[in-house]
Each structure stands twice: as structure tokens, then as C-alpha cells.
Amino acid sequence: MKQEFSIKGMSCNHCVARIEETLNHLEGVKKATVNLKKETGKIKFDETKIQATKICQVINELGYQAEVI
């Protein structure tokens, strides 16, 4: 499954790298790509291993505000 997320609170490319690295290490996430300018993330994942709500929770725990769009 591929899902787009709104991610607020990013200020630089370090934020992007931090989110991508964290998500790409989660079991079930196949690929995470974050766009600083658009404040979005496109995440491809196996919904039998991880849910979109868990992905939002992980991003929120990093200090950003994420929601499915």
C-alpha cells in the first residue's frame, strides 16, 4: 500500500533525513520519501505488518505532526 501523509513541523533537510531514516527502519515499511517544501511524506508499506496510524504515531514521537491525507 502507498499512502500520503501531511507532516508539519519540519524546518530543514535534517528533519527530512531523520523521519525517512526512522520510517525506513520500521518493519513493514518498504520506502519512505519526505518532501520538506510540500510538508508531505509518501510511504509505501505492507499493511499486514504496520498500519498508517502507527506510522503517524512514530512521526509524532519524533516531534512532528503527522496525519493521513
Secondary structure, DSSP 8 states (H G I E B T S, - for coil): -EEEEEEE---SHHHHHHHHHHHHTSTTEEEEEEETTTTEEEEEE-TTT--HHHHHHHHHHTT-EEEE-
